[in-house]
Amino acid sequence: MATAFKPEDVVQLVSGGPRMTITQIGSETPVDQKVWCVWSKGGKKKEDAFSVSALTLVPDDPPAHRRN
């Protein structure tokens, strides 16, 4: 199963949670592809691997509007 995710994409668990940055995409088993992510919690770096099906891509934030 190929993923549309790529390193440096910002993702979030489908169930919610912090925004995470993808650091690596690989496979622990041929059926269950994993995505390794990093995020910050309480000022500490956290890292873990998640199934592709558990993640959703976070859309880019809209650009800030300029005030004149």
N, C-alpha and C positions, 0 to 999 in steps of 0.2 A: 504494500500500500504506500504510494508516494504521497508526500505532503506538499502543500503549497507554501508552508512556512520556510523561512530562511534565517540564517544567523542575523542578529541585530533587530529582528522584528520584535515588536512589543505585543505581548499576549496576556491573556488573563484566563483563569479557570472558567469554564462554562458556568460553574456554580457561583462565581464571584471571587473576590479576594484581591490581592495587590496586583498591580501591573508588573510584569516580569519581562526581562529581555532574554531572548534566545541566544545561547552561547554556542550550542552544538546540536546537530541533528544526527541521530544514528539509530541503531537497532539493537535491542537486547535479545530479541527473538525474531525470526522471520515474519511472524504474524503481528507482533506488538511493537510498532515503531515508537521510539522514545524521543522526546525533545528535552534537552537540558536547558534550564533557565536559571537566572540570577535575579535577585531583588533585595531590597533593604527592609529590615524590620527592626524597629527600635534602635536605629543607627548601626545595626550589625548586618553584614553581608550574609545572605542565605542563598543556597544552591540546592536544586533537586531536579530529578527527571520526571517527566509526566508523559502519559500516553497522548498521542496526537488527538484522539477523540475527546480528551478532557479539556482541550484548549480552544480558545477563540482569539482571532486577531483583533487587537484594539485599533479602531480607526484613528488616523492622524487627527490631532487637535486642529480645529480651524484656526487660521491665522488671526492674530489680535487685530482689532480694528484701530486704525490711527485716529487720534483725536486732534483736531486742528484748533 
